[in-house]
Amino acid sequence: MLDNVEEFDLVIVGTGSGNAIPSPELDDWRIALVERDVFGGTCLNRGCIPSKILVHTADVAETVRHASRYGLGATLEQVAWPDIVERVFGRIDPIAAGGERYRDKDCDNITVLRGDARFIGDRVLEVGERRITGHQFILAAGARPYVPPIRGLADVPFHTSDTIMRIEAVPERMAVIGGGYIAAELGHVFGGLGAHVSFLLRGDRMLRNEDDDVSIRATELYRDRFDVITHTTGLEITHDGRNFEITGESDQGPVSLTVDTLLVAAGRHPNGDQLDVVATGVHTQDSRVITDDTLATNVEGIWALGDLTNDLQLKHLANLEAKIVFHNVQHPDDRRTIDRSMVPHAVFGSPQIASVGHTEREARAQRIPHRVATKDYGSTAYGWALEDDSGFVKLIAHAEDHRLIGAHVIGPQASTLIQPLVQAMRFGQTVGQLAHDVWYIHPALTEVIENALIDLDAELNG
């Protein structure tokens, strides 16, 4: 052991979901809580919460712009961006500051350590000039924006999701590198608030990890609003002090863009490398900390959770993992496990998208016997009220036991509509039970779920 090492019962690295672990049950434990950035982690400060407030604002702006479809005359007269930013972060920043103040001042058994952390030996963590160890470690250090190796990118003042939500003004012209959920959501935000947005994609579609039918429809709808440039190669970026010049090739011909704002939204990279977990013997894969289904690493007494250890990178998953780790740290002989086979997710762009379980592509690849049914929003009364002609529900069931193995929704309220299907899959209900033994309120939008189930049940029994 190195000299001058402080010892704790528990060391927690990261104050996102990791900050939920210290509780009254651990008041007799000496705990070190390590954070290099703002308390609350990505979700609270620069991720799901501020972005969704901004998304709703953009949704309202788009509703105003398209009010004529409902027989209304309305115009969007002003986008007061400073007021919007204040509405978002005027609420969030005090929560982050209050969380840190509570842990630092009001919790006698907790020592808050600020700064970059890295392992420098066997179970020894260096934070600034202090060295600490613990009987147990919980690693919840999250992930960071991935910056692709594009020529010139390292030399220009681009934004990532960490910084873009606090810019001084809505851009006039904005380029987004990436076509995943972060790109889709933030592109919608700034496009909805008045920016001309161009997406630069390596592949052929937006949101390629979604079911193919959903991804294709989303790409069509984004192309209706934005420039979506696909199969980009050889990109090069320069900046003249005011504007970015982006050149390259695409399947649509040469790329030549001049924009005032550049957002890099090409994915996220786990922080295992920055934490240098290999120095304490923890196994990693591409900087992702590897755990078993109890969230234990290969090193006894070291646990990991959240974006640091799973590819899904979802806050609701990290919160559940924190609960499991909390139990397992206290009860090592009665460990609970995580099941990530049916984790739902949503994309809060425009259109909204939600999904759980297998895509049809995955079902085919795994040779699962299956049947599929699709139902348009426009086939229901509430779909008529929404004037929606693009949203749909796609359901996938096992052809033999008639249980749902996948559900995909694209359109308004998708993140809410998916929930009863998540529960059905979790508790093993059959399509027939869902189609015929459950009440669906008329004329709520949930009727599109009901009608898709009825069609799928007929397909299974046809």
SULCOR-V765354 format. One record per pair of residues at least 4 apart in sequence whose C-alpha atoms are under 7 Angstrom apart, sorted by the first residue. I is the first residue (numbers start at 0). GAP is how many residues later the second one is. Records with the same first field share a line. If there is no record, write none. Layout:
# SULCOR-V765354
I->GAP  GAP
This chain:
# SULCOR-V765354
3->127
4->126  127  128
5->125  126  127
6->125  126  127
7->22  23  24  125  126  127
8->20  21  22  125  126  127
9->20  21  22  124  125  126  127
10->20  21  22  123  125  126  127
11->6  20  21  22  125  126  127
12->20  21  22  125  126  127  128
13->4  20  21  125  126  127
14->4  20  24  25  26
15->24  25  26
16->301  302  305
17->122  304
20->301  305
21->4
22->4
26->82
28->80
29->79  80
30->78  79  80
31->78  79  80  81
32->77  78  79  80
33->78  79  80
34->4  78  79  80
35->78  79  80
37->58
38->57  58  60  61
39->4  5  56
40->4
41->4  5
42->4  5  6  272
43->4  5  6  48
44->5  47
45->4  115  116
46->4
47->4
48->4
49->4  38
50->4
51->4
52->4  35
53->4  135
54->4  130  134
55->4
56->4
57->4  131  134  135
58->4
59->4
60->4  15  131  132
61->4  130
62->4
63->10  11  12
64->10  11
66->4  5  6  7
67->4  5
78->114
79->4
80->4  88  89
81->4
82->4
83->4
84->4  81
85->4
86->4
87->4
88->4
90->4
91->4
92->4
93->4
94->4
95->4
96->4
97->4
98->4
99->4
100->4
101->4  5
102->4  7
103->6  7  8
114->12  13
115->11  12
116->8  9  10  158
117->7  8  9  156  157  158
118->5  6  7  156  157  158  160  161
119->4  5  6  159
120->158  159
121->157  158
122->10  157
123->7  8  9
124->6  7  8
125->4  5  6
126->4
134->166
135->165  166
136->164  165  166
137->164  165  166
138->164  165  166
139->164  165  166  168
140->130  167
141->128  129  164  165  166
142->125  126  127  128  164  165
143->124  125  126  127
144->15  122  123  124
145->120  121  122  123
146->117  119
149->85  86
150->84  85  86
151->4  84  85  86
152->84
155->82  83
157->104  105  106
158->4  5  103  104  105
159->4  103  104  105
160->104
169->20  25
170->24  89  90
171->23  24  88
172->22  23  24  86  87  88
173->21  22  23  24  85  86  87  88
174->22  23  24  84  86  87  88
175->7  22  23  24  86  87  88  89
176->22  23  24  86  87  88  89
177->5  21  22  23  86  87  88
178->4  5  20  22  27  28
179->4  26  27
180->4  26  166
181->4  83
182->4  82
183->4  165
184->4  163  164
185->4
186->4  10
187->4  161  162
188->4
189->4  5
190->4  5  6
196->29  30
197->28  29  30
198->28  29  30
199->28  29  30  32
200->28  29  30  31
201->28  29  30
202->27  28
203->26  27
204->10  11  14
205->9  12  13
206->8
207->7
209->4  5
210->4  148  149  150
211->4
212->4
213->4  196
214->4
215->4
216->4
217->4  133
218->4
219->4
220->4
221->4
222->4  5
228->21
229->20  21
230->19  20
231->16  17  18
232->15  16  17
233->14  15
234->11  12  13
235->10  11  12
236->7  8  9  10
237->6  7  8
238->4  5  6
239->4
241->18
242->15  16  17
243->14  15  16
244->12  13  14
245->10  11  12
246->8  9  10
247->6  7  8
248->4  5  6
249->4  5
269->17  18  37  38
270->4  16  37
271->4  5  15  16  17  36
272->4  14
276->4  5
277->4  5
280->18
281->15  16  17
282->6  7  15
283->4  5  6
284->4  5
287->20  21
288->15  19  20
289->7  19
290->4  5  6  13
291->4  5
292->44  45
293->41  42  43  44
294->8  9  10  30
295->6  7  8
296->5  6  7
303->5
304->4  13  16  17
305->4  7  12  15
306->4  6
313->4
314->4
315->4
316->4
317->4
318->4
319->4
320->4
321->4
322->4
323->4  12  13
324->4
325->4
326->4
327->4  7  8
330->4
340->16
341->14  15
342->13
343->11  12  78
344->9  10  11
345->7  8  9  69
346->5  6  7
347->4  5
350->59  60  61
351->58  59  60  61  62
352->56  57  58  61  62
353->54  55  56  60  61  64
354->52  53  54  63
355->50  51  52  66
356->48  49  50
357->4  5  47  48
358->4  47
359->4
360->4
361->4
362->4  5
363->4
368->29  30
369->26  27  28  29
370->25  26  27  28  88  89
371->23  24  25  84
372->21  22  23  79  82  83
373->18  19  20  21  78
374->17  18  19  73  76  77
375->15  16  17
376->6  11  14  15  71
377->5  6  10  11
378->4
379->4  67  68
380->4  62
381->4  61  62  63
382->4  5  62
383->4
390->19  20
391->17  18  19
392->15  16  17  56  59
393->13  14  15
394->11  12  13
395->8  9  10  11
396->5  6  7  8  9
397->4  5  6  7
398->61
401->28  29  58
402->25  26  27  28
403->21  26  27
404->20
408->5  9
409->4
412->4
413->4
416->29
417->4
418->4
419->4
420->4
421->4
422->4
423->4  5
424->4
428->4  5
429->4
430->4  22  26
431->4  25
432->4
433->4  19
434->15  18  19
439->6  7  10
441->5
442->4
445->4
446->4
447->4
448->4
449->4
450->4
451->4
452->4
453->4
454->4
455->4
456->4
457->4
